[in-house]
Amino acid sequence: MEAVLSEAVTLLDEAGEQALTFRALAARLGGGVGSIYWYVTSKEDLLDRAADHVVGDVLRATDDVDDPDDPIAEIRAIAVTMFDAVERRPWLAAYFMTNTEVQPNTMRLYERLGRPLLRLDLTTRQRFHAVSAVTGFVVGTAADLGQQRPPEVLDGTVGRDEYIERFAEDWRRLDPAEFPFVHEIVDEFAGHDDTDQFRAGLDLILDGLRLQAGTARRARQR
């Protein structure tokens, strides 16, 4: 099973979900298509298990994350590691926690994100909403940023910054009286870094959680 899932993840990373067929996977493994059915029942089953396989790597990468003095910093470290894994794999977001019966690692990651909240003065509902907000933001943002790049960027005809600048120029031509906010932030948009933008958004969520848990003052004092 380990070999099947490792090769499935490699295929998905190289060419996306459409490239993952039992025939292609069997060719990678040097066997027949029938041998794959010893381990999985369908392509959906394979995708669910491949997603869980990747999440297992996230769990191992966050095994040592521990901040007794700041549970929210602990959540942030786990969330950043999780983002890095999903952003590199656009296919992963669609299968994250879709079948918990065959995805034990996704449940363990969900538990790992939520457990630090047990050390904060929050209600059960607040803890549930907090983990839901963090998980949704991480997976959703990573999936958005990990989408297939435009063909001209992929083939090197246009650089990423030049591609974004095209949109920035369109924004600058908008009527500033009608779009004052857009004119205010257009230069930030033109020069933004996707990872920095993600981390800033994550920190906004976590800062709100600090306020809700009453830890903001203590965090500033350290």
Residue pairs with C-beta under 8 A, 6 or more apart in sequence:
1 39
1 49
3 29
4 25
4 29
4 36
4 39
4 40
4 46
5 49
5 50
5 53
6 53
7 25
7 28
7 29
8 20
8 25
8 46
8 47
8 49
8 50
8 53
9 50
9 53
9 54
10 28
11 19
11 20
11 24
11 25
11 28
12 19
12 20
12 47
12 50
12 89
12 91
13 88
13 89
16 90
16 91
16 148
17 47
17 91
17 94
20 43
20 46
20 47
20 50
21 43
22 33
22 36
22 37
22 43
22 46
23 33
25 36
25 46
26 32
26 33
26 35
26 36
29 35
29 36
36 46
40 46
40 49
45 102
47 91
47 95
48 95
48 98
48 99
48 102
48 103
49 102
49 103
50 95
51 92
51 95
51 96
51 98
51 103
51 106
52 102
52 103
52 104
52 105
52 106
53 105
54 85
54 89
54 92
55 85
55 96
55 103
55 105
55 106
55 108
55 109
56 105
57 85
58 81
58 82
58 85
58 105
58 109
59 105
59 108
59 109
59 112
61 81
62 77
62 78
62 81
62 112
65 74
65 77
65 78
65 81
66 74
67 73
67 74
67 77
67 116
69 222
70 215
70 219
70 222
71 116
71 117
71 119
71 120
72 116
72 120
72 206
72 209
72 210
72 213
72 215
72 219
74 116
75 113
75 116
75 117
75 134
75 206
76 202
76 203
76 206
78 109
78 112
78 113
79 113
79 134
79 138
79 202
80 199
80 202
82 109
82 113
82 138
82 139
82 142
83 138
83 141
83 142
83 198
83 202
85 92
85 142
86 92
86 93
86 96
86 138
86 139
86 142
86 143
86 146
87 141
87 142
87 145
87 146
87 198
88 146
89 146
90 143
90 146
90 147
90 148
92 143
93 139
93 140
93 142
93 143
93 146
94 143
96 106
96 139
97 103
97 106
97 107
97 110
100 106
100 107
110 131
110 135
113 131
113 134
113 135
114 127
114 130
114 131
117 127
117 130
117 131
118 127
120 127
120 213
120 215
121 213
121 214
122 130
122 212
122 213
126 212
126 213
130 209
130 212
133 205
134 202
134 205
134 206
137 201
137 202
137 205
138 202
141 198
141 201
142 198
145 194
145 198
148 154
149 160
150 158
150 163
152 158
152 163
153 159
153 160
153 163
161 190
161 191
164 189
164 190
164 192
165 190
167 189
168 186
168 187
168 189
168 190
171 179
171 182
171 183
171 186
171 189
172 183
172 186
174 182
174 183
176 183
207 216
210 216
210 219
